Amino acid sequence: MSWADDEDKDEQQARLQRELERRRKQGAALIPLEVAKSTKLARQFWGQAWQRHLESYADYESRLPRGRSYLRQGHVFDLEINEGFVTALVTGQTVYEVQVKIQPLSETRWQHLQSQCAGRVSSLLDLLAGKLGDDVMKIITDPCEGLFPQPKEIKVICTCPDWADLCKHGAAVLYGI
């Protein structure tokens, strides 16, 4: 690494900071997504199930590690989850806008999940407390037939120049979900 490389990185960082400041002045909140500082990225069951689900797709395996690093290093800002889509800003060489579109669960698939789960809730009190039980959780987090979307049901759009279906910025947002 040469002195010129350091200068390029310093200039790149200064340019990124100017872009962030410009966006703040325009009203962007630029709230970084906080993640666990432990070895586990997700602490809750749902987050861990989502992470396992993402990592089960061979289509994503080359991009996920870099996206995970981006998330851990605080590069994901203003993550907003809406029905059917997620938006966020991700910093890299500049600020990239990422949108993740997720197809809604089909009525047929929802009916199938309901019928599979019928009679498996151990008690009404557990259900009201948000405890679904191991049988129900196994059904709804099933990699093929559960609630989580398949890769063909997820479309990631990023303003970066990467041509791949999933760039590292998109992967960071998927982990952020």
C-alpha positions in Angstrom: 0.0 0.0 0.0 1.4 3.3 -1.0 1.1 6.9 0.2 -1.2 7.6 -2.9 -3.6 4.8 -1.8 -3.9 6.4 1.7 -4.6 9.7 0.1 -7.3 8.2 -2.2 -8.9 6.5 0.9 -8.8 9.8 2.8 -10.4 11.7 -0.1 -13.0 9.0 -0.6 -13.9 9.1 3.1 -14.1 13.0 3.0 -16.3 12.7 -0.1 -18.6 10.2 1.7 -18.8 12.5 4.8 -19.8 15.4 2.5 -22.5 13.3 0.9 -23.9 12.3 4.3 -23.9 15.9 5.4 -25.7 17.0 2.3 -28.4 14.3 2.8 -28.8 15.3 6.4 -29.4 18.9 5.3 -32.0 17.6 2.9 -33.8 16.0 5.8 -32.5 12.4 5.8 -32.4 11.0 9.3 -29.3 8.8 8.6 -29.9 6.7 11.7 -27.4 3.8 11.6 -28.9 0.3 12.2 -27.6 -1.0 15.5 -26.5 -4.7 15.6 -25.3 -6.9 18.4 -21.7 -6.6 19.2 -21.5 -10.3 20.1 -20.5 -13.1 17.8 -24.2 -13.7 16.8 -25.6 -11.1 14.4 -29.2 -11.8 15.6 -30.2 -12.3 19.2 -33.9 -13.2 18.8 -35.3 -16.4 17.4 -36.9 -14.7 14.3 -33.6 -12.9 13.4 -31.7 -16.1 13.7 -34.2 -18.0 11.6 -34.1 -15.3 8.9 -30.3 -15.4 8.9 -30.3 -19.2 8.5 -32.8 -18.8 5.8 -30.7 -16.3 3.8 -27.6 -18.4 4.2 -29.4 -21.5 2.9 -29.4 -20.0 -0.6 -26.5 -20.9 -2.8 -27.4 -17.9 -5.1 -26.4 -15.6 -2.3 -23.4 -17.3 -0.7 -20.8 -15.2 -2.5 -22.3 -11.8 -1.4 -23.6 -12.5 2.1 -20.3 -12.4 4.0 -19.5 -8.9 2.6 -23.0 -7.7 3.4 -22.7 -9.1 6.9 -19.5 -7.1 7.4 -21.1 -4.0 6.1 -23.9 -4.3 8.5 -21.6 -5.0 11.5 -19.4 -2.0 10.6 -22.4 0.4 10.7 -22.8 1.0 7.0 -26.6 0.6 6.9 -28.7 3.6 7.6 -32.4 4.5 7.7 -33.7 0.9 7.4 -37.4 1.1 6.9 -39.6 -2.0 6.6 -43.0 -1.6 4.8 -45.5 -4.1 3.5 -43.8 -5.7 0.5 -40.7 -3.7 0.5 -37.7 -2.5 2.6 -35.6 0.6 2.0 -32.2 1.6 3.4 -29.1 3.7 2.6 -25.8 1.8 2.6 -22.4 3.6 2.7 -19.6 2.3 0.6 -17.5 4.4 -1.8 -20.6 6.7 -1.7 -24.1 6.4 -0.4 -26.2 3.8 -2.1 -30.0 3.6 -2.1 -31.2 0.0 -1.7 -34.8 -1.2 -2.1 -35.8 -4.8 -1.4 -39.1 -5.9 -2.9 -40.7 -9.0 -1.4 -43.6 -10.8 -3.0 -46.5 -11.2 -0.5 -47.3 -14.7 0.7 -49.8 -16.3 -1.6 -53.3 -17.1 -0.2 -52.7 -20.8 -1.0 -49.5 -20.9 0.9 -51.1 -19.0 3.9 -54.0 -21.5 4.0 -51.5 -24.4 3.8 -49.5 -22.9 6.8 -52.7 -22.4 8.8 -53.8 -26.0 8.2 -50.4 -27.3 9.2 -50.4 -25.3 12.4 -54.0 -26.1 13.4 -54.1 -27.7 16.8 -50.4 -27.3 17.5 -50.6 -24.3 19.8 -50.1 -25.6 23.3 -52.3 -23.0 25.1 -54.1 -19.7 24.5 -52.0 -18.1 27.2 -48.8 -19.1 25.4 -50.2 -17.7 22.1 -51.2 -14.4 23.7 -47.7 -14.2 25.2 -46.2 -14.7 21.7 -45.0 -18.2 22.3 -45.9 -20.4 19.4 -44.2 -23.6 20.5 -41.6 -25.7 18.8 -44.0 -27.5 16.4 -45.5 -24.2 15.0 -42.1 -22.5 14.8 -40.7 -25.5 12.9 -43.5 -25.2 10.4 -43.4 -21.4 9.8 -39.6 -21.3 9.5 -39.4 -24.3 7.2 -36.9 -23.2 4.4 -39.1 -24.3 1.6 -42.7 -24.0 2.8 -42.5 -21.5 5.7 -43.2 -17.8 5.9 -39.8 -16.6 4.6 -39.6 -15.7 0.9 -37.6 -17.7 -1.7 -34.9 -15.9 -3.7 -37.2 -15.7 -6.7 -39.7 -13.8 -4.5 -37.0 -11.2 -3.5 -35.8 -8.4 -5.8 -33.0 -6.2 -4.7 -32.5 -2.9 -6.4 -29.3 -0.9 -5.6 -27.9 2.3 -7.0 -24.4 0.8 -7.0 -22.7 -0.2 -10.3 -22.6 -3.9 -9.4 -24.4 -5.9 -12.1 -25.2 -9.0 -9.9 -28.7 -9.8 -8.7 -27.5 -9.3 -5.1 -24.7 -6.8 -4.3 -23.0 -6.5 -1.0 -25.2 -3.4 -0.2 -28.3 -5.4 -0.8 -26.9 -8.3 1.3 -26.3 -5.9 4.2 -30.0 -4.7 4.0 -31.2 -8.4 3.9 -29.2 -9.1 7.0 -30.5 -5.9 8.6 -34.1 -7.0 8.1 
